[in-house]
Amino acid sequence: MALPLSPINRALIVILMAAWGTRCAPSTTAGTPPTTTGAIIVNKGSDTMVNLALAWAEAYQEQRPDVQISVTGGGSGTGIAALINGTVDIANASRQMKADEIAEAEANGVRPVEFVVARDAIAIVVNPANPVSQLTIDRLSDIYSGLINNWAELGGEDRPIVRLSRETNSGTHVYFLEQVLRKGESADKTLFAPETLLLPSSEGISAEIRQNPNAIGYDGLGYVTEGMKVVAVGRIEGGPFVLPSAETVDSLAYPIARDLYMYTAGEPQGEVKAYLSWILGRRAQEIVSELGFVPALP
């Protein structure tokens, strides 16, 4: 499994891959071959997806050197806001757009079109020194809402629990809040405990988990690295308790899994359409597997 890029290396790759300049609007229409006029595709959003998006862009540009693809992260909310404001061609999101976001986009003359481009499991991670190896959705909700505050309550050592989370602009944060803390109940208003540490990146969660035996965190499966212990998750007490993997996501056995999305403003045309068609093809979906995610294609 590929290790996640550091923020510095990621920024360097983005700079090398694409220059921010005058964007060349593709002149083709649906059903006609894309132009070769040096178009720039601006792609922004989910930090969960940024390494995958960079890998896709690099591979695509090897085949189409006339097309530049600018990839940046910032979180799903950032990408969606940029789509609404008309400043990107493709927004990456690790959650679906919300009804109010769609309404705002439509009020701004933007009709979001959704593409499922990969799938992901959200892994629950702790320090390898932590003896706790399995948790239910209910226990995870209790931990992150502040009802459980000591590992001894879960069969671990007498240590305070340090909760790690992505920031609120992260699609992973939103998904975890809605599907784990609130257990998929739309009327539930449970919130993260005030002491929860909100970290801006997957790298931040990984670093804290590796050095803090009291910490618990969550992140996309593609960001699990050495020095982290993955906890098996069960839907109910008594199990079964399942570890995240491509197989358990495809079989629906792992309970914390989601689709990963790209959004365009209206039906994609020209170079953007060609790029999205490539992303949903065989080579791009192989890259999905190589980076530890789950292909969107069966």
Buried (B, 14 or more C-beta within 10 A) or exposed (E): EBEBBEBEEBEEBBEEBBEEEEBBEBEBEEEEEBBEBEBBBBBBBBBBBBBBBBBBBBBBBEEBEEBBBBBBBBBBBBBBBBBBEEEBBBBBBBBBBEEEBBEBBEEEEBEBEBBBBBBBBBBBBBBEEBEBBBBBBBBBBBBBBBEBBEBEBBEBBEEEBBBBBBBEBBBBBBBBBBBBBBBEEEEEEBEBBEEBBBBBBBBBBBBBBBEBBBBBBBBBBBBBBEEBBBBBBBBEEEEEBBBBBBEBBBEEBBBBBBBBBBBBBEEBBBBBBBBBEBBBEEEBBEBBEEBBBBBBBE
